[in-house]
């Protein structure tokens, strides 16, 4: 049988396996994630806006039913059409690969991404809440409590960019930035869903860096450092050094093994790159197909077509471990970390892995 979402190159991680973090996630974390969204929506209800208020109550009821479906281990059902372009792809994958499967017997990768797509559908199929982000408060709070890290980041970036431009310094800068980006993902966002960052999120970030009132006890030095970071980033966008685009493939039900097949234009665009950088745990899981590889499996083998297809680009993965899969480790590393597999998802261990394409 060919590799497909229901049949990855190694046995799939599934929540039905009680020895996995997938099981912990399905039995506890998903419920907590949905409840946080419910709390945020409930706090946003405005009884002076009758129609919006009634819609909000219906959203809450739908999300509570979603929790019940998970806890009852119901079969996965069609996602209600919300007019978004990816709905056909989602329901086609569900019917082709996971018909009759439930939240625990389907692959963890599919079930988890499917959960977030269901949440999006519930909200999108409304009149007054279509653009509401049920996790914005968590994003904002996490950003606020991470201020010390953010300030140190802005200060260090300024120091690195101020270095005289030489080949040696370029290597130092790249190495430092890779480390900063890697461990920046170790901030505990474990209760946030795996939504991709949107353009709205990035615009909010720029606005926040510019807004001195967001951080209550900011010093003049810190203020100047953040303003400098904002000005630099804004200039990158203005001068097209940074071009922000989106593609539904990134939040599709498919592993990145299927990138060329499912999103050929996106794949061809990436193949023109000198380096493609993937960051974060979910992207890592999609790169390696979220299955039970031996930890000594070479990274290039685990990413399959992205390493061995014609014109596949150089690829760098920055990943803090928050799930049950690691590849590319040296012989003996896993054994040295002990029989307790929680090191894989503790967020205390990370990898930087490279494929030259």
N, C-alpha and C positions, 0 to 999 in steps of 0.2 A: 504494500500500500504506500502511496506517495505521502510525503510530508504535507500535512494540512493542520488547521487549527485544532482538530480533535486527535491528531496523530503526529505530535512533534517528533523530532529526531531521537529523543530519548523519552522514557515514561514521563508523562505530564505530572506536574504538581497539581493536586486536587485537594479541596477542603475536606473531602471524605477521609483523607489520611490524618488520623488524630495526632500523629507525631510531628506534624508540620506547623509552621507559622501560618500557612494557608488556612488551616483549621481554626487557629486562634483568631485570625482575621474574620472569618465567616461567622464564627459563633459570638464574638465580642465586639471587634473593632467596627465592623459594618454598622451594627446597631447604634453604637456611640456616634459614628460619623453622621448617620441620618438624624439622630436625635439633636445633634448640634444644629443641623440645618432647620429642623422643626422649631427649636428654641429661637433661632434668629428670625424666622418668619413670624412667629408668634409675637416677638418683641417689636416687629415692624408693622403690625396691624394698626390701622388708624380707624377708629370707630366713627369718625366723621365722614369717611369715604366708604359708603355702604357697599357698593359693588366690589370695590377692591378688597374690602374686608371679607366679604362672602367668598370671593375667589381664594383668598389666603387660607380660609378655614378648609376649603376643599383641597388645597395643596397639602395642608397638614394631614388631613384624613388619608390622602393618597400615599403620603410618605409613611404614615403609621401602618397602612396596609402592606407597604413594601417590606417593612420590618417583619410583619406577621408571615409574609410569604417566605422570607428567608428562614425564619425560625421553624416553620412547618416543613421546610425543605420541599416547597412546591416546585413543580416543573416550571422551567423558564418559559415565558409567554412572549408573544409578539410585542414589539415596542410600538406604542401608538404613534401614528403618523403625525408629526409636528411641523411638517413642511421643510425640514432641513434636508439638504442634498444627500446626507449619508444614511437616511432611514432605510433605503432599499438595500444598501450594502449590509447594514446590520441585520435586518430581518432575513436576508438571503443567507448570511453566515449562520444565523440561528437555525433556520430550517434545514440547511444542508449538513451541518456538522453536529448540532446539539439538540436535534428534535427529540423530545422525551426526556432530556437530561434535566436535573434539578440544580439548585445552587451549589450543592456539594459534589455532585458527580461530574458536572462539567469541569473543564480545566479551570484552574484558578485564574489564569490570565484572562480568559474570556469572561468568566463570571464577574470578576471585579470590574473590568471595563464596561460590561453590560450594566452593572449596577449604576455606575455614574451616568451612562446614557439614559437609563430609565429616569433618573433624577432630573436630567436636563429636559426630557420629554414632558415630565409632569409640570415643570415650570414654564416651558415654552408654549404649551397648549393653554395659555391664558391670555387675557386681554391686558391686564394691568401689571402683571409680574414678569413679562417676557424677558426683560433685561435685568432681572434681579439676580444677584450673585449671593446664594445662601451661605457662602463661606467667606464673604468679604470681611466680616468682623474678625474671624480667626486670622486671616492674612494680615489685617491691620494690627491686631494685637501682637502677633508674632514679630512683625516688623518693629513695633515700638519697643518690645522687651529686648530686641537684639541690637539696640542702638549702639552699645559699646563696640560690638563687633563691626557694625556698619561704619562707625567713625574710624576705627583702626584700619578698616579696608580702604576708606577714602584717603586716609593719610598715607598708607603704604602705596597705593596706586600712584599718588602724586610723586612719591619718592622714586618709584621705579621709572616712571615716564621722564623724570628729570635727569636720569642717567644719560651720559654721553652715548650717542648711538654708535656702537661697535658690534661686531659679530658676537663677542663674548658677552657683552651686556644684553644683547637680544636673547641669548640663551638663558641668562639669569632671569630676565623679565618673564619669559614664557614659562619657565619652571615655577617661579613664584606665583604667577597668575593661575597656573594649573592647580597648585596646592591650595590657594585661596578659594578657588571655585569648588574644588573637591570637598573641603571641610566646611565650606559655607552651607553645604547640603546636610551637614550633620546636625544643624539646629533642629530641635525636636518639633517637626511638623507632622508627627505620626498620626495626629487626629484630623489632618486635612486630607481630602480626597486627592486622587492623582489627576486632577484636571491640569491640562497644559496652561502655561502662562499666556494670557491673551494680550492683544494690543491695548485694551482698556486697562489691564493690570499695569502694563509698562507706562502708559500715560499717567496713571495714578502715582506710580513710583517717582516719576520725574517731578510731578506736582508736589509730592510730599517732600522730596529733597529740597525743593525751593521754598517750601512753607516752613518758616521757623517756629510756628506755633504748634506744630505736631509734636515735637519733643519738648517737654515742659522745662527741663533744666539744662538747656544747651548753652555752652560757653561761646564766647566770640570766636575762639580758635576753631571750635567744632563747627560753628556756623559757617565760617569762611571755607573750611575744608569741604563741607557738603555742597556749598554753592559752587565751588570749583569743580566738584564732581558732576554736578548738574550741568554746568556750562559746557564741560567737555563732552558729556553724553549728548546734549542737545546739538552741539556742533557736528557730532558724528552723524546724527540723523539728517540735519540740514544739508550737509555736504555729501550725503549718500554713502558715507563710510559704513554706516549701518543701514541695512534695508530690511524692514520687518515684514515678513509674509506669513501666510498660514496655509494649511492644507488639511483637509479632513482625514487624510490617511493617518496623521499622527495620533488621532483619537479613534481610529477604526478598530475593529475586532481582530486585526491581523498583526502577527509578528513582523518584524522588519525583514525577515527572510523573504517576504512576499512583496517587498517594496517595488522591485522592477516590474513585477506582474500587475500589481494593483494600482500603482501610481507611476507609470512610465515617464511622464513629463517631469515629475518631481525627481525621480531617480536620475534622469539624464541631466537635470540641472545640478544635482549634487555631484555627479561625476565630473563636472567641470571644476570642482573645488580643489584647492591645494590641500585642504584638511577639513574634514567634517567632524565636529565635536558633539558627542552625545553626553548629556549630564543627567544624573539622577537614577534612582532605583528602578522605576517603571521602564524607562528607556533601556536600561541594562537587561531587564527581564525580556523585553521585546527583541532586543538584539540577539540574545542567546536562546530564544524560544521558551523560556521559563519552564525548563524541564530538568530531570534528574541527571545532569552531567556529573561525571566524576570531577572533583575539584582540580585535578591535574590536567584535565582536557585543555589543549591549547586554545587560546582565545580565538584564533583564526578559524579553527575547526568549528567552534561553537556558534560563530556568527554566519557560517555557511556561505550563501551567495554573496554577501557583502564583502567577503574576503577573496572569493575565487571567481566571480563573474567578470566577464570582459569589461574593462574600463572602470571596475569598482574603485572608488576613491580611497585615499588614505583616511583612516578613521581612528579617532581617539575617544575612549570612553572614560568618564570621570564618575565614579560610583561609590557612594557610601552604602554599606550593606544593610538592607532592611527587608530581606526576603530570603527564601531557602536555597538560593542558587549562587555559587561562585565557580568560576573557571579560571584557568591560567595560573593556578598556584603551583609553587614548586613542590616536589615530592617531600612529604613529611610535615608540611605546614599545617594541614588540617589536623593531623594526629597531635601536633604540639599544642593545639588549641583545646584539646580534650573531647570527650565523647558527647558532651552537652552541645547540641547544635545551635543554641541560642546566640552564639557569637556571630552567626550568619546574619541575623536580623537585629542585632543590638544597636547598630549605628556607630559602634566603636571601631569597626574595621572598614577599610576602604581599598579600592584598587584604581590604578591608572593603567589602562591597557590599550595597546596600539596595534593596528593592522596597516601595513603599507599599501594594501590594495593590489 
